[in-house]
């Protein structure tokens, strides 16, 4: 969401550009897990007597699906990503008619605090000027234009040929 917001490209452009990488990554994960854990998966059994699966609340399921589709549609038509996501989540919470205290107890607050602190640390590091200093030192190696930084050339000193993009 942050990358999309600051890059200035639309959600649909961002999604379209990353779809091939996401599909390839998903396939790699599937095959690594499938073949890496084939013995464990073959021998695994699920004991359904210990952990009863809760009954699906169809009304809540439909509400969440409508909320998700609405949020996604808002992203595609170009609404503000953060406000659209917050509005969709708030709408689902209000229409679900659940006790918000019970729902908020399920939130992993430690993880949210960790990510908030991570953004503070990254912003603080950026304010020191260190990333810019590293980039300015590395720029002669990678080039100063976007085309040069895609590594579609030959490294004369090492003889390596780069065909991909970073």
CORLIN-V476806 format. One line per field, one symbol per residue. burial: + if it has 16 or more other ideal C-beta (glycine too) atoms within 10 Angstrom, else -. A space follows every 50 residues. Layout:
burial = ???
//
This chain:
burial = ---+------+--+------------------------------------ ------------+---+---+--++-----+--+--++---+-------- -------------------------------------------------- +---------------
//
